[in-house]
């Protein structure tokens, strides 16, 4: 009997020893990611709340993050940013990988650094400048609406998908820094590899050459290969061929191709391509 009671007692003690009370974190975990060009950019961070406090300002005014002081740029273990390819951050070459974001806020200028040793976490006291991957300055902006919870966004992606801006926003302050990617080498290698495998990839290769100012004669050759044997010829391919012909100075050829694309778009009831071909034909007059 005593042995049984002992076993039961030990089981109860073990159960209570392992049990944990789970409550919400004061600074919730957050994550934001996007693809810029062909590069994945991801940020993991913790989001403190303002709770009526003065966030950025002079230490004498009781600011939570005093001007000129190092900040882990978030809460808890700080903020990590990762790049799947080599990039440029504010014009500085940064190798692919994961980094911590540290910052030194100021009234008219912020210093921001990407830190190589992510094991440092939020330990600002152990900061070692020799481990910086990048260090740059940006200008803060005043927000018209208060941001209660520290927020990081990745936006302002350029039309050519070569740049994006990372925004840090809290209270009434916003700062942004630019990430620049280079996908041309990847695309060129893909074109070289895949056009040997499938003729269907010629069309995408031709469009890339047109939009990025490369060899237009090669682009025309590729779009013609993509159109070989197609009956009827896809109107979207014809539209791109017409644009290539226009860029080569062949107005007559471009006009004929654009008209063929327009007729195909009408048959398919595709208003978008009808409008694009109409605009293209106007530009050829």
N, C-alpha and C positions, 0 to 999 in steps of 0.2 A: 504494500500500500504506500509506504513512504517513498519507495522507488518510483512509483507511478506519479505521485504528487510532485516529486523532484523533476521528472521529465516534463510534466505539464507546466510547471513553474518556469523551467528553462525555455520552453517554447514561447510562453507569454512574454518573457523578457526579450527574447530574440525578435519577436514580432514588433514590439514597441521600439526596439533599438533600430530596426530597419525602416520603420514608418517615418515618412516625412510630410510636413505640411507644405503644400505648393500654393504660393500666392503670386499675384501679378508683380512683375518687375516695375520698380519706380521709373526706370528708363527702358521702354520697350525696345526689343530688337527690330531692326529694319533692314531692308535690302532693296537695292535698285540695280537693274542691269539693262543693257541694250547692246545692239550690234552697230558699230560704226564702220561703214565699208564692209570689211570681212573680219573685223576685230571685235571680239567680245569684251565689253567693259562692265565690270561688276563692282558694286560697293556694298559692304556689310558694315553696319554701325549700330550704335545704341542711341536712343532718342530722348534726351532729357526734356523736361517741361519747364517753362518759365515760372509758373506759379507766382506771378506778381512780382518777381524779382527783377532788378536791373541787371541785364545780362552783360553787355559790353560797355566799358567806360573806364573812368579813372578809379584806381584802387581806393583813393580817398573818399570817393562817393559810394563805396561799398559794392561795386560791380562784381558780379559772379566771376566773370572772365576779364581781369584787368588788362588794359591796353599794354602791349609790350611783353606780356607774360606768355610763356609757352602753354598751349592748350592741346589736349588730346583730340580735339575736334569731335566731340561727342561725349559719351559717358562710358563707364565700365572699362572694357578692354580697348577702348578707342575705335578708330575707323580704319577698315582695310579696303584698299582698292586694288583690283587685279586687271591685267591686260593679257589677252591671249596671243598677242604679237608685239613686237617692238613698236613703240609709238614715240611721239614727241609731246611733251607737256609744257605748254608755254614756250615752245621752241627748243626745249632741252630734250636730248635723246634719252629715252627710258626703255630699258630692256623689258621684254615680256616677263610677267611674274606678278607677285603680290607684294604690296607695300602698305605701310601705315601712313596716314595723313596727319601731320602735326601742323599747327598754325600759331601765329603770333598776331592777334588782332590789333588794329590801330584805328585811330579816328579817320585818317585819310588814306591809309595804306596798310594792307595785310601782307605778312610774309607767310608763305605756305611751303612745306617741305614734304617730299615723299621719302620714307625711311625704309631701308632695306631689311632690317631685322624685325620681323613681325612678332617675334617672341617677347619683345619689350612691352607689348600691350599698351596699357594706359600709364605706364610708369615714366612720367615725364622727367623725374629726377635722374633716371639712368640714360638720358638722351646723349648720344655720341654723334657729333656733327660729321665725323669721318664716315658714318654709315648712311649719309644722305645720298639718294639717287638723283634728287633734283631739289633746288631751292629757288623760289621766284617770288615776285611781288605782284599783287593785284590791288585794284581799287575797290573799296566797298561801295554799295549803293543803298540808299534809303528806301525802305519798303513803305507803301501807302497803307497796307493792311498788316496787322500784327500776326506773326507766326508763333503760336503758343508752343508747339513741339518742334524741336530741332529737326530740320528736314533737308535731305540731300536729293537733288534731281540730276538727271543726265538729259539734256535737251539741246535745243538750237542746232540740230544736225543740219549741216550745209546741204545744198542741192546736189552737190557732187559726192556726198557721203564721205568726205575726207576729214571733216572736223565736227566736234561736238563740244558742248560746254558743260562742265560739272558745276552745279550751283549749291552753295551752302547757305541755308536761310534759317534765321532764328530771331525772334523778337521783331525788331524793325530793320534788321541788317541783312543784306545779301552780298555774297561775293561769288565770282565765277572765275574758273580757269579753263583754258582751252586744251583739248586733247586732239592731236592730229595723227591720222593713220595713213599708211601707204599700202594700197592693195594692188597696185599695178603689176608688181612682180608675180604675185599669186595668180592674177587673172591671165597674164601672158603665158605662164606655165600651164595653166588649165587649158587655154586655147590650143597650145602646142600639143598637149597630150590628147585632149578629147576630140579635136577635129580629125585625128587619125583613127578614132574609134567609131564616130557616128557623124554622118553628114548633117544631122539635125542641129548639131552644135555650131555649124557655120553661121547660122543666122545671128545667134547671140554674139559670136565673135565679130561679125560685121558691125553690129550696133555698137559694140564697145569701141571699136576702132573709130566709128563716126563720132561718137559722143566725146571721145578723148583726144581728138585731133591727130590720129595716127594715119597710116598709109591708106588713103581713100581708094586707090586702085585695088589694093588688096581687099578692102572692105567690099567693093563692088564684085570682085571675083567670088568672095565667099557668099554673098547674098544670092548671087546667080547659082552657085552650087546648091544652096539651100532650096532654091526654087525649082531645081531640075526634077522633072517627072511629076511635079505637083499640078493636078488638074481637078478643079480650078486652082489657080495660084492664090494662096492665102492673102487676103487684102491687107493684113497687118504687115506681112513681109514686103508686099509691093510698096506700101507707104514708106518703109525704111529705105527701100531701094531708090525710090524717087528722091528722098532727102540726100542720099549719097550722090546720085546723079547731079542734083542741084549744086552740091558742094564741089563737085568736079567741074562745074561750069557747063554741063550738058542740059540746057534748058528744054530743048525739044524732047530729049529722052525722058527727062524728069516729068514733063507735062503729060506725055503719053502714059507713063507708069502711074502717075498720080490719078489720072482719069480712070485707069483700069482698077486701081485700088478703091476709088470712089464708087464705081459701079458695084464692086464686090461688097462694099460696106452697106450700100443701099439694099442689095439682095438679102444681106444678113440682118438688116434692120438695126445696124450698129451706128447710132447717132454720133457717138464720140469720134469714130474714124471718118464719118461723113464730114463733120466739122473740121477735123484736122486736115483732111485732103482739100477741102474748099479753101482753107487758109493757105495751104501750100500752093495751090493753083493761083491764088491771087498774087502771091509773092513771086511767081514765075512770069507774070505778065510784064 
